[in-house]
Amino acid sequence: MAVTIRLYRVGKKQNPAYRIVAMDKRKKRNGTYNDTIGFYNPMEAGFKLEINDQKLADWIKKGAQLSEGMAKLLKYYNSIKKKQN
């Protein structure tokens, strides 16, 4: 099974929010998913991004791949974490 870590859209029209999930690559954007890894809300002031690093590492260790959008978001998330430390 080809698992990918990607964004799962939730929220209202004109007010998107996303769950960061691990799901089968062949599923639809909002199909069933295996595990929730975090969430991302671009509309909140300063946008809110939370990721469970342990779950993310476990899924990557199992062979899951990041989607293109998730890779960009994770790169930004890591740069923010470095600035905070």
Steps between C-alpha positions, in 0.01 A plus 500: 500500500646836395441739788540874468488777758279778372247770581134403557270801461245577772324823594238716335480655156740796473659394832724197441679303766695179448582183688840352431432132442662179383288334233519270200634685198214378280222642722311820420606823670235460770486119503557283806837538668716279722623747761486869592844654545408864561307797370553822308279809501623765254213738581580546869712801597860402434360168376495200729711194424539208738670173414558195720868446421502144638212385278655671199834326559326163545310530171809610310691208651223268371555636148237773470581781259415868534272669250639804320298747709582320822872506420489879457300543821737276696801696374338820629404330831861390557633851433257643757605241759868592450425870554310425823789297644 
